Amino acid sequence: MSQETRYQAALSLVDITLARSGIYPPSGMDREDLLQAGRIALWQAVGSFDPSLGASFKTYALSKIKWGFLSEIRNWQGDER
Protein backbone atom coordinates (compact mmCIF):
# COMPACT_ATOMS: atom_id res chain seq x y z
CA MET A 1 0.00 0.00 0.00
CA SER A 2 1.42 3.40 -0.95
CA GLN A 3 1.86 6.11 1.66
CA GLU A 4 -0.77 8.28 0.00
CA THR A 5 -3.27 5.40 -0.04
CA ARG A 6 -2.60 4.57 3.61
CA TYR A 7 -2.96 8.28 4.53
CA GLN A 8 -6.28 8.62 2.71
CA ALA A 9 -7.59 5.40 4.25
CA ALA A 10 -6.72 6.59 7.76
CA LEU A 11 -7.72 10.26 7.43
CA SER A 12 -10.99 9.75 9.32
CA LEU A 13 -8.90 8.82 12.39
CA VAL A 14 -8.05 12.50 12.85
CA ASP A 15 -11.67 13.56 13.37
CA ILE A 16 -12.46 10.48 15.44
CA THR A 17 -9.45 10.99 17.69
CA LEU A 18 -10.26 14.64 18.34
CA ALA A 19 -13.90 13.82 19.07
CA ARG A 20 -13.11 10.98 21.48
CA SER A 21 -9.92 12.21 23.13
CA GLY A 22 -11.39 14.89 25.36
CA ILE A 23 -8.93 17.39 23.89
CA TYR A 24 -10.47 20.76 23.16
CA PRO A 25 -8.90 23.84 21.61
CA PRO A 26 -8.18 26.53 24.17
CA SER A 27 -10.20 29.73 24.06
CA GLY A 28 -9.21 31.67 20.95
CA MET A 29 -7.77 28.67 19.09
CA ASP A 30 -9.63 27.42 16.04
CA ARG A 31 -10.64 23.73 16.00
CA GLU A 32 -9.41 23.55 12.42
CA ASP A 33 -5.87 24.29 13.65
CA LEU A 34 -6.01 21.15 15.79
CA LEU A 35 -7.39 19.10 12.92
CA GLN A 36 -4.58 20.28 10.65
CA ALA A 37 -2.00 19.37 13.31
CA GLY A 38 -3.62 15.92 13.48
CA ARG A 39 -3.43 15.53 9.70
CA ILE A 40 0.25 16.45 9.74
CA ALA A 41 0.87 13.96 12.56
CA LEU A 42 -0.97 11.28 10.56
CA TRP A 43 1.20 11.95 7.51
CA GLN A 44 4.31 11.66 9.71
CA ALA A 45 2.95 8.41 11.16
CA VAL A 46 2.46 7.00 7.66
CA GLY A 47 6.08 7.79 6.84
CA SER A 48 7.61 6.48 10.05
CA PHE A 49 5.49 3.38 10.76
CA ASP A 50 7.50 0.19 11.19
CA PRO A 51 5.29 -2.93 11.33
CA SER A 52 8.22 -5.03 12.54
CA LEU A 53 7.90 -3.35 15.97
CA GLY A 54 4.62 -5.20 16.56
CA ALA A 55 2.04 -2.39 16.82
CA SER A 56 -0.78 -2.05 14.34
CA PHE A 57 -0.78 1.03 12.15
CA LYS A 58 -4.04 2.23 13.69
CA THR A 59 -2.63 2.06 17.23
CA TYR A 60 0.52 3.87 16.15
CA ALA A 61 -1.38 6.54 14.20
CA LEU A 62 -3.84 7.25 17.02
CA SER A 63 -0.96 7.90 19.39
CA LYS A 64 0.85 10.17 16.93
CA ILE A 65 -2.34 12.12 16.17
CA LYS A 66 -3.14 12.67 19.84
CA TRP A 67 0.40 13.90 20.52
CA GLY A 68 0.11 16.13 17.45
CA PHE A 69 -2.95 17.78 18.99
CA LEU A 70 -1.23 18.28 22.34
CA SER A 71 1.92 19.63 20.72
CA GLU A 72 -0.12 22.15 18.71
CA ILE A 73 -1.87 23.35 21.86
CA ARG A 74 1.46 23.74 23.68
CA ASN A 75 2.95 25.66 20.76
CA TRP A 76 -0.12 27.88 20.47
CA GLN A 77 -0.13 28.64 24.19
CA GLY A 78 3.57 29.49 24.03
CA ASP A 79 2.88 31.94 21.20
CA GLU A 80 0.14 33.62 23.23
CA ARG A 81 2.42 34.47 26.17
C-alpha positions in Angstrom: 0.0 0.0 0.0 1.4 3.4 -1.0 1.9 6.1 1.7 -0.8 8.3 0.0 -3.3 5.4 0.0 -2.6 4.6 3.6 -3.0 8.3 4.5 -6.3 8.6 2.7 -7.6 5.4 4.3 -6.7 6.6 7.8 -7.7 10.3 7.4 -11.0 9.7 9.3 -8.9 8.8 12.4 -8.0 12.5 12.8 -11.7 13.6 13.4 -12.5 10.5 15.4 -9.4 11.0 17.7 -10.3 14.6 18.3 -13.9 13.8 19.1 -13.1 11.0 21.5 -9.9 12.2 23.1 -11.4 14.9 25.4 -8.9 17.4 23.9 -10.5 20.8 23.2 -8.9 23.8 21.6 -8.2 26.5 24.2 -10.2 29.7 24.1 -9.2 31.7 21.0 -7.8 28.7 19.1 -9.6 27.4 16.0 -10.6 23.7 16.0 -9.4 23.5 12.4 -5.9 24.3 13.7 -6.0 21.1 15.8 -7.4 19.1 12.9 -4.6 20.3 10.7 -2.0 19.4 13.3 -3.6 15.9 13.5 -3.4 15.5 9.7 0.3 16.5 9.7 0.9 14.0 12.6 -1.0 11.3 10.6 1.2 12.0 7.5 4.3 11.7 9.7 2.9 8.4 11.2 2.5 7.0 7.7 6.1 7.8 6.8 7.6 6.5 10.1 5.5 3.4 10.8 7.5 0.2 11.2 5.3 -2.9 11.3 8.2 -5.0 12.5 7.9 -3.3 16.0 4.6 -5.2 16.6 2.0 -2.4 16.8 -0.8 -2.0 14.3 -0.8 1.0 12.2 -4.0 2.2 13.7 -2.6 2.1 17.2 0.5 3.9 16.1 -1.4 6.5 14.2 -3.8 7.3 17.0 -1.0 7.9 19.4 0.8 10.2 16.9 -2.3 12.1 16.2 -3.1 12.7 19.8 0.4 13.9 20.5 0.1 16.1 17.5 -3.0 17.8 19.0 -1.2 18.3 22.3 1.9 19.6 20.7 -0.1 22.1 18.7 -1.9 23.4 21.9 1.5 23.7 23.7 2.9 25.7 20.8 -0.1 27.9 20.5 -0.1 28.6 24.2 3.6 29.5 24.0 2.9 31.9 21.2 0.1 33.6 23.2 2.4 34.5 26.2 
